Amino acid sequence: MAESQDDEQLAGRLAAVTALAIVLIVPPFLTQFDRTDRVLGVPVLWAYLYLVWAMVIVLVAVIGGRSR
């Protein structure tokens, strides 16, 4: 029974990360970063997308590392 509860918690956390990722990349939110400015020579929009992508990977790794 404890394993099924752990699996449910893991699934819930991964679903939350997925929902967060979707919210962070929906077009209305992305328009806030669609500028001609650059961050370290990279357009702001691309820098934002790579930051979100890296954050999602780190969150999944942390969540996966803590399970079992």
KOLRO-619227 format. One record per residue: residue number from 1; residue in three letters; x, y, z of N, C-alpha, C in turn. Coordinates in nm, 4 decimals, decimal comma. Atoms other than C-alpha are relative to their C-alpha. Layout:
% residues N
ATOM num residuo   n_east  n_north     n_up  ca_east ca_north    ca_up   c_east  c_north     c_up
ATOM NUM     ALA        X        Y        Z        X        Y        Z        X        Y        Z
...
END
This chain:
% residues 68
ATOM num residuo   n_east  n_north     n_up  ca_east ca_north    ca_up   c_east  c_north     c_up
ATOM   1     MET   0,0818  -0,1185   0,0000   0,0000   0,0000   0,0000   0,0869   0,1258   0,0000
ATOM   2     ALA  -0,0875  -0,1171  -0,0056   0,2875   0,2384   0,0710   0,0583   0,0325  -0,1368
ATOM   3     GLU  -0,0545  -0,0226   0,1334   0,4267   0,1880  -0,2788  -0,1003   0,0707  -0,0897
ATOM   4     SER   0,1004  -0,0650   0,0842   0,0996   0,2866  -0,4431  -0,0162   0,1465   0,0393
ATOM   5     GLN   0,0084  -0,1394  -0,0444   0,0881   0,6030  -0,2315   0,1219   0,0782  -0,0502
ATOM   6     ASP  -0,1203  -0,0648   0,0530   0,4468   0,6848  -0,3322  -0,0128   0,0247  -0,1502
ATOM   7     ASP   0,0198  -0,0155   0,1441   0,3587   0,6258  -0,6969  -0,0983   0,1122  -0,0304
ATOM   8     GLU   0,0991  -0,1066   0,0188   0,0574   0,8551  -0,6657   0,0628   0,1367   0,0261
ATOM   9     GLN  -0,0673  -0,1268  -0,0292   0,2695   1,1276  -0,5076   0,0966   0,0371  -0,1124
ATOM  10     LEU  -0,0921  -0,0243   0,1105   0,5313   1,0914  -0,7806  -0,0763   0,0463  -0,1238
ATOM  11     ALA   0,0813  -0,0385   0,1158   0,2656   1,1081  -1,0506  -0,0573   0,1403   0,0181
ATOM  12     GLY   0,0538  -0,1332  -0,0272   0,1123   1,4144  -0,8858   0,1049   0,1089  -0,0159
ATOM  13     ARG  -0,1084  -0,0991   0,0122   0,4443   1,5948  -0,8659   0,0405   0,0189  -0,1455
ATOM  14     LEU  -0,0348  -0,0111   0,1410   0,5287   1,5161  -1,2270  -0,1105   0,0703  -0,0787
ATOM  15     ALA   0,1113  -0,0702   0,0649   0,1824   1,6328  -1,3334   0,0066   0,1494   0,0303
ATOM  16     ALA  -0,0137  -0,1410  -0,0359   0,2426   1,9587  -1,1455   0,1114   0,0667  -0,0798
ATOM  17     VAL  -0,1102  -0,0545   0,0810   0,5750   2,0101  -1,3254  -0,0457   0,0179  -0,1443
ATOM  18     THR   0,0521  -0,0105   0,1359   0,4021   1,9423  -1,6577  -0,0933   0,1190  -0,0135
ATOM  19     ALA   0,0932  -0,1133   0,0035   0,1269   2,1911  -1,5789   0,0760   0,1326   0,0072
ATOM  20     LEU  -0,0816  -0,1212  -0,0105   0,3853   2,4517  -1,4771   0,0693   0,0301  -0,1322
ATOM  21     ALA  -0,0687  -0,0189   0,1277   0,5785   2,3981  -1,7999  -0,0962   0,0503  -0,1068
ATOM  22     ILE   0,0985  -0,0436   0,0990   0,2648   2,4357  -2,0085  -0,0389   0,1451   0,0227
ATOM  23     VAL   0,0369  -0,1387  -0,0312   0,1675   2,7562  -1,8301   0,1118   0,0961  -0,0398
ATOM  24     LEU  -0,1120  -0,0887   0,0297   0,5151   2,9013  -1,8794   0,0293   0,0157  -0,1486
ATOM  25     ILE  -0,0288  -0,0123   0,1435   0,5169   2,8399  -2,2552  -0,1239   0,0276  -0,0847
ATOM  26     VAL   0,1178  -0,0353   0,0803   0,1620   2,9370  -2,3583   0,0260   0,1337  -0,0690
ATOM  27     PRO  -0,0282  -0,1218   0,0777   0,1669   3,2073  -2,6264  -0,0310   0,1332   0,0691
ATOM  28     PRO   0,0203  -0,1298  -0,0646   0,0047   3,4858  -2,4180   0,1123   0,0363   0,0989
ATOM  29     PHE  -0,1086  -0,0252  -0,0947   0,2804   3,4471  -2,1589   0,1313   0,0262  -0,0732
ATOM  30     LEU  -0,1235  -0,0174   0,0765   0,5557   3,4220  -2,4208   0,0122   0,1392  -0,0607
ATOM  31     THR  -0,0061  -0,1338   0,0606   0,4617   3,7583  -2,5714   0,0666   0,1008   0,0927
ATOM  32     GLN  -0,0669  -0,0894  -0,0953   0,5981   3,9213  -2,2552   0,1520   0,0021  -0,0233
ATOM  33     PHE  -0,1445   0,0125   0,0201   0,9460   3,8059  -2,3592   0,0416   0,0178  -0,1457
ATOM  34     ASP  -0,0291  -0,0170   0,1426   0,9222   3,8695  -2,7343   0,0438   0,1445  -0,0251
ATOM  35     ARG  -0,0582  -0,1338   0,0136   1,1506   4,1732  -2,7471   0,1250  -0,0077  -0,0861
ATOM  36     THR  -0,1235  -0,0045   0,0783   1,4463   4,2868  -2,9503   0,1240   0,0035   0,0885
ATOM  37     ASP  -0,1136  -0,0009  -0,0929   1,6649   4,3011  -2,6371   0,0717  -0,1344  -0,0045
ATOM  38     ARG  -0,0794   0,1233  -0,0033   1,9385   4,0460  -2,5889   0,0588  -0,0206   0,1392
ATOM  39     VAL  -0,0623   0,0396  -0,1260   2,0755   3,8603  -2,2880   0,1220  -0,0824  -0,0374
ATOM  40     LEU  -0,1249   0,0664   0,0368   2,4401   3,7639  -2,3348   0,0032  -0,0329  -0,1496
ATOM  41     GLY  -0,0007   0,0175   0,1440   2,3891   3,8023  -2,7090  -0,1114  -0,0879  -0,0542
ATOM  42     VAL   0,1103   0,0873   0,0402   2,0815   3,5770  -2,7166  -0,1304   0,0779   0,0154
ATOM  43     PRO   0,1288  -0,0686  -0,0155   1,7321   3,7140  -2,7834  -0,0708  -0,0419   0,1291
ATOM  44     VAL   0,0641   0,0239  -0,1289   1,5270   3,7420  -2,4636  -0,0949  -0,1194  -0,0066
ATOM  45     LEU   0,0953   0,1108   0,0123   1,2609   3,5002  -2,5887   0,0716  -0,1346   0,0037
ATOM  46     TRP  -0,0748   0,1261   0,0016   1,5158   3,2274  -2,6611   0,0649  -0,0281   0,1347
ATOM  47     ALA  -0,0592   0,0187  -0,1328   1,6919   3,2831  -2,3300  -0,1061  -0,0489   0,0990
ATOM  48     TYR   0,1094   0,0412  -0,0876   1,3578   3,2512  -2,1507  -0,0390  -0,1455  -0,0261
ATOM  49     LEU   0,0387   0,1374   0,0322   1,2651   2,9323  -2,3361   0,1037  -0,1013   0,0478
ATOM  50     TYR  -0,1045   0,0913  -0,0483   1,6009   2,7700  -2,2587   0,0023  -0,0069   0,1526
ATOM  51     LEU   0,0059  -0,0007  -0,1462   1,5705   2,8746  -1,8942  -0,1156  -0,0863   0,0498
ATOM  52     VAL   0,1154   0,0818  -0,0382   1,2231   2,7187  -1,8674   0,0306  -0,1471  -0,0255
ATOM  53     TRP  -0,0341   0,1379   0,0352   1,3459   2,4053  -2,0433   0,0960  -0,0593   0,1037
ATOM  54     ALA  -0,0976   0,0472  -0,0990   1,6434   2,3716  -1,8058  -0,0661  -0,0183   0,1365
ATOM  55     MET   0,0677   0,0093  -0,1286   1,4211   2,4371  -1,5034  -0,0866  -0,1259   0,0067
ATOM  56     VAL   0,0841   0,1200   0,0021   1,1797   2,1606  -1,6066   0,0866  -0,1253   0,0119
ATOM  57     ILE  -0,0895   0,1159  -0,0083   1,4677   1,9151  -1,6554   0,0525  -0,0170   0,1421
ATOM  58     VAL  -0,0516   0,0067  -0,1369   1,6113   1,9999  -1,3129  -0,1094  -0,0472   0,0956
ATOM  59     LEU   0,1087   0,0407  -0,0879   1,2721   1,9656  -1,1436  -0,0324  -0,1486  -0,0163
ATOM  60     VAL   0,0264   0,1421   0,0226   1,2091   1,6258  -1,3043   0,1124  -0,0858   0,0581
ATOM  61     ALA  -0,1125   0,0746  -0,0557   1,5583   1,5108  -1,2047  -0,0068  -0,0040   0,1522
ATOM  62     VAL   0,0099  -0,0037  -0,1464   1,5082   1,6217  -0,8439  -0,1143  -0,0890   0,0471
ATOM  63     ILE   0,1148   0,0823  -0,0392   1,1650   1,4610  -0,8231   0,0314  -0,1482  -0,0222
ATOM  64     GLY  -0,0347   0,1391   0,0285   1,2910   1,1408  -0,9857   0,1063  -0,0529   0,0931
ATOM  65     GLY  -0,1066   0,0418  -0,0904   1,5968   1,1307  -0,7637  -0,0472  -0,0269   0,1408
ATOM  66     ARG   0,0534   0,0192  -0,1356   1,3915   1,1513  -0,4473  -0,0930  -0,1196   0,0108
ATOM  67     SER   0,0920   0,1141  -0,0065   1,1586   0,8687  -0,5438   0,0796  -0,1286   0,0187
ATOM  68     ARG  -0,0603   0,1315  -0,0319   1,2514   0,5265  -0,4074   0,1422   0,0105   0,0266
END
